[in-house]
């Protein structure tokens, strides 16, 4: 995709704001919790202070994405279309049975994936909530009204089909569940957006074996070798890796560093 000058400048602003926020937050985690992020995020007082410190940079980040959304419309949705092409490429590696259901924890409003799955379950604690420490976007973006607006846009652009079934579950994805009903051979697990994949698997499933028919990781914070080692315990092999995109996408951040695992 050929980027316009405006897009290049805007992406630079967004990326800088993100990096500034991350640097502030991680410095605080290092100074106060010896780099133990899990422990830091469980401390309500610390989270409140951290939010206060990164508020200005994060405001620039969120407002930048709103401007990106407007620019995308003016330019004819080039990034959205390119994103769809990458997702189509991913679909080519999935068995047909694993395109029926997708379980997407920490999903935010990244609805592009409804393009290749008959039914997709978006799981996020931010849906229809007020400001939460875990919210990546502003609260309105998680509202049912904004979600429908995004879905309407993607359907109008033929990015996701009219037949797609999108379900929304409001809950903390990392909390252990005794009813992990999606952990089965016909479902694909998708974990995206710079999350700690291994931390998620440990906190959500404990010693329970992963039974998903397919697993997709995107921009995971863990080294690929560590992810492969953990998934091999449950019989998974990496069958493909994709570089992805080099641009920012409205509603969904980046789509890069993609790895697909099958049993």
NORMOJO-V962733 format. One line per field, one symbol per residue. psi: psi as a letter, one per 20 degrees, with the letter a starting at -180 (. if undefined). A space follows every 50 residues. Layout:
BEGIN
psi: ???
END
This chain:
BEGIN
psi: poqrgggggghggggggghgggggghgggghhjljngghgiiohgggghg hhhjgghhgggghhhghhgghgghjklhhgghghhghhgghiipqhhjjg pponqkhcknjhiihiqhppopopiipkrapqhiphrqhhhiqhghghgg ggghhhjkgqqhipopqppnrohippqilmiimriiqppporkkrnghhg gghgicjpqpjqhqppqplqiqqghhgggghhhjjqqpiqpqgbrkrqpp ijcrnrmppppq.
END
